[in-house]
Amino acid sequence: RNDARERHHMVTFTNDFYMGIYPVTIAQHKWATDNENTSSDPRGAWYWENYESLRGASVSWPGDGHKVGGASHLGKWRDRFGVDFDVPTSAQWEYVCRAGTRTVHFWGTDTNQTTIAQYGYAANGATNVVGSHLPNGWGFYEMVSLPWEWCLDWTGSTEGLSAIEPTGPTSGGTENKRVGRGSAANYDGARSAKVNPQAIDGNYGYRLICPVTLKW
């Protein structure tokens, strides 16, 4: 790809972390943030949310680090479980998506992989339930299926550069957009390195991450 954001580059992680093997579902989100059981299906469909409601409008990555607004959805996750959940950085997301691979897609070069990724919407106009497709080599599901998943980073000039624990640009610049990862509206969009700028008021999915020590 003639795109600086998608060139192979070295990233070093100095902190271990956990990441959810599924995107957060509607049932999980409602139960964690509103104490509301919305579904008898323990998997359920993906939940969609805008960036500021998810992390809080008064805080900003990377300047405020992993701080989130108390009334934000992630703030409610933290209050409920006592774990400092967040969403991953762009580099963390790609590392997990690749699962040790260096190919364009984490499953190799086969173009007929509808069992791994959902391309476009299901027949009912929504995404399928999580776990509907085969996982990557590390057991993570729907890494490249709809919807886009929020990452912490602003989009900008530092993407694609070698770094230690990269946090992305310090601001959103004129675009004022955050990194979206993982949508597979088509086969081309299912690349492990695919970065898509997303307006912060748009509604997209999210996947939880937390440090091994449980507190940042």
C-alpha positions as CSV (number, residue, x, y, z in Angstrom):
1,R,0.0,0.0,0.0
2,N,1.2,3.5,-0.8
3,D,0.0,4.7,2.5
4,A,2.4,5.6,5.3
5,R,-0.2,4.4,7.9
6,E,0.0,0.9,6.5
7,R,3.7,0.3,6.0
8,H,5.4,-2.3,8.1
9,H,7.2,-0.7,11.1
10,M,8.6,-1.8,14.4
11,V,6.6,-1.2,17.6
12,T,7.8,-2.1,21.0
13,F,5.4,-2.8,23.9
14,T,6.7,-2.5,27.4
15,N,3.4,-3.2,29.2
16,D,1.4,-6.4,29.1
17,F,-2.4,-6.1,28.5
18,Y,-5.6,-8.0,28.2
19,M,-8.0,-7.4,25.3
20,G,-11.6,-8.7,24.9
21,I,-11.8,-11.6,22.5
22,Y,-15.1,-10.2,21.2
23,P,-16.4,-6.6,20.6
24,V,-18.6,-5.4,23.3
25,T,-22.2,-6.4,22.7
26,I,-25.4,-4.5,23.3
27,A,-26.3,-6.7,26.2
28,Q,-22.9,-6.3,27.9
29,H,-22.9,-2.5,27.3
30,K,-26.4,-2.0,28.8
31,W,-25.7,-4.3,31.7
32,A,-22.4,-2.6,32.6
33,T,-23.4,1.0,32.1
34,D,-27.2,1.0,32.9
35,N,-27.6,-2.2,35.0
36,E,-30.1,-3.2,32.3
37,N,-30.4,-6.8,31.0
38,T,-31.5,-6.3,27.3
39,S,-30.9,-9.7,25.9
40,S,-31.1,-13.4,26.9
41,D,-28.4,-14.1,24.3
42,P,-25.0,-14.0,26.1
43,R,-23.2,-13.0,22.9
44,G,-25.5,-10.6,21.2
45,A,-24.9,-8.0,18.5
46,W,-22.2,-5.4,18.6
47,Y,-22.9,-2.1,20.4
48,W,-22.3,1.2,18.7
49,E,-21.3,4.4,20.4
50,N,-19.6,7.8,19.7
51,Y,-16.1,8.5,21.0
52,E,-16.9,11.2,23.5
53,S,-19.8,9.3,25.1
54,L,-17.5,6.3,25.4
55,R,-14.5,8.1,27.1
56,G,-15.9,11.5,28.1
57,A,-15.9,14.9,26.4
58,S,-13.7,16.5,29.1
59,V,-10.7,14.2,28.6
60,S,-8.5,13.6,25.6
61,W,-6.0,11.0,24.6
62,P,-3.0,11.2,24.8
63,G,-2.8,14.3,26.9
64,D,-4.9,13.0,29.8
65,G,-3.6,9.4,29.4
66,H,-6.1,6.7,30.4
67,K,-8.2,9.0,32.4
68,V,-11.9,8.9,31.4
69,G,-14.9,11.0,32.3
70,G,-16.8,9.8,35.4
71,A,-20.1,9.8,33.6
72,S,-18.7,8.2,30.5
73,H,-19.5,4.7,29.5
74,L,-16.0,3.5,30.3
75,G,-16.2,5.4,33.6
76,K,-19.3,3.3,34.4
77,W,-17.4,0.1,33.4
78,R,-14.7,1.0,35.8
79,D,-17.0,1.8,38.7
80,R,-18.9,-1.4,38.2
81,F,-15.9,-3.8,38.1
82,G,-13.0,-1.9,39.7
83,V,-10.9,-2.4,36.6
84,D,-9.5,0.5,34.5
85,F,-11.0,-0.5,31.2
86,D,-10.2,1.5,28.1
87,V,-10.1,1.0,24.3
88,P,-6.8,0.0,22.7
89,T,-4.2,2.1,20.9
90,S,-4.1,1.7,17.2
91,A,-0.8,-0.2,17.6
92,Q,-2.2,-2.6,20.3
93,W,-5.2,-3.3,18.1
94,E,-3.1,-4.2,15.0
95,Y,-0.7,-6.3,17.1
96,V,-3.6,-8.4,18.3
97,C,-5.3,-8.5,14.9
98,R,-2.1,-9.8,13.2
99,A,-1.6,-12.5,15.9
100,G,2.0,-12.9,14.8
101,T,1.4,-12.8,11.0
102,R,3.0,-10.5,8.5
103,T,0.6,-11.1,5.6
104,V,-1.9,-8.5,4.4
105,H,-4.7,-10.4,6.1
106,F,-4.2,-12.4,9.3
107,W,-5.5,-15.6,7.6
108,G,-3.0,-15.4,4.7
109,T,-3.7,-14.7,1.0
110,D,-6.9,-16.7,0.5
111,T,-9.6,-14.3,-0.8
112,N,-12.6,-16.6,0.0
113,Q,-12.8,-16.1,3.8
114,T,-16.4,-15.2,4.6
115,T,-16.1,-17.6,7.5
116,I,-13.6,-15.3,9.1
117,A,-15.0,-11.8,8.3
118,Q,-18.5,-10.4,7.8
119,Y,-18.5,-8.3,4.7
120,G,-21.2,-5.6,4.8
121,Y,-24.4,-6.0,6.8
122,A,-26.4,-9.1,7.6
123,A,-29.8,-9.6,6.0
124,N,-31.6,-7.9,8.8
125,G,-29.6,-4.7,8.3
126,A,-27.4,-5.3,11.4
127,T,-24.2,-7.0,12.3
128,N,-24.2,-10.7,13.3
129,V,-23.8,-11.8,16.8
130,V,-20.2,-11.9,18.1
131,G,-18.5,-15.2,17.6
132,S,-20.2,-15.9,14.3
133,H,-16.9,-16.2,12.5
134,L,-13.7,-18.1,13.0
135,P,-11.1,-16.4,15.3
136,N,-7.6,-15.4,14.4
137,G,-4.6,-17.4,15.5
138,W,-4.7,-16.0,19.0
139,G,-8.4,-16.6,19.5
140,F,-9.8,-13.1,18.9
141,Y,-13.1,-13.0,17.0
142,E,-14.4,-10.5,14.4
143,M,-11.2,-8.4,14.3
144,V,-12.0,-7.5,10.7
145,S,-15.8,-7.5,10.6
146,L,-18.3,-4.7,10.9
147,P,-18.4,-2.3,12.7
148,W,-15.4,-0.1,12.9
149,E,-13.9,-0.3,16.4
150,W,-12.6,2.8,18.2
151,C,-8.9,3.1,19.0
152,L,-7.5,5.8,21.3
153,D,-5.3,7.5,18.7
154,W,-6.0,10.7,16.8
155,T,-5.3,10.2,13.1
156,G,-2.3,12.0,11.8
157,S,1.3,12.1,10.8
158,T,2.8,9.7,13.4
159,E,0.9,6.7,12.1
160,G,3.2,4.1,10.6
161,L,6.3,5.2,12.4
162,S,8.5,3.0,14.6
163,A,8.0,3.7,18.3
164,I,7.9,2.4,21.9
165,E,4.3,2.3,23.2
166,P,3.1,4.6,20.4
167,T,0.2,6.9,21.4
168,G,-0.4,8.6,18.1
169,P,-0.5,12.3,17.3
170,T,-1.1,14.8,20.1
171,S,-4.1,16.3,18.4
172,G,-6.6,15.7,15.7
173,G,-5.5,18.6,13.5
174,T,-7.9,19.9,11.0
175,E,-9.6,16.5,10.6
176,N,-10.3,16.1,14.3
177,K,-10.8,12.3,13.8
178,R,-9.9,9.2,15.7
179,V,-8.6,5.9,14.4
180,G,-11.1,3.3,13.4
181,R,-10.0,-0.3,12.9
182,G,-11.4,-3.6,11.8
183,S,-14.3,-3.0,9.5
184,A,-14.7,-5.3,6.6
185,A,-17.2,-3.7,4.3
186,N,-15.3,-5.5,1.6
187,Y,-12.3,-7.7,1.3
188,D,-9.9,-4.8,0.8
189,G,-11.1,-3.3,4.1
190,A,-10.2,-6.4,6.0
191,R,-6.4,-5.7,5.9
192,S,-4.8,-6.0,9.3
193,A,-3.1,-2.6,8.8
194,K,-6.2,-0.8,7.6
195,V,-6.7,2.6,9.3
196,N,-9.8,4.6,8.8
197,P,-10.3,8.1,10.2
198,Q,-13.6,8.3,12.1
199,A,-15.4,11.5,13.2
200,I,-15.7,11.5,17.0
201,D,-19.5,12.0,16.8
202,G,-19.9,8.9,14.7
203,N,-21.2,5.7,16.3
204,Y,-18.9,2.7,16.1
205,G,-18.1,-0.5,18.0
206,Y,-15.5,-0.9,20.8
207,R,-13.4,-3.6,22.3
208,L,-12.2,-3.5,25.9
209,I,-8.6,-3.5,27.0
210,C,-7.0,-3.5,30.4
211,P,-3.5,-3.9,31.8
212,V,-2.4,-7.2,33.4
213,T,-2.0,-5.3,36.7
214,L,-5.7,-4.3,36.5
215,K,-4.8,-0.6,37.3
216,W,-2.9,1.8,35.0
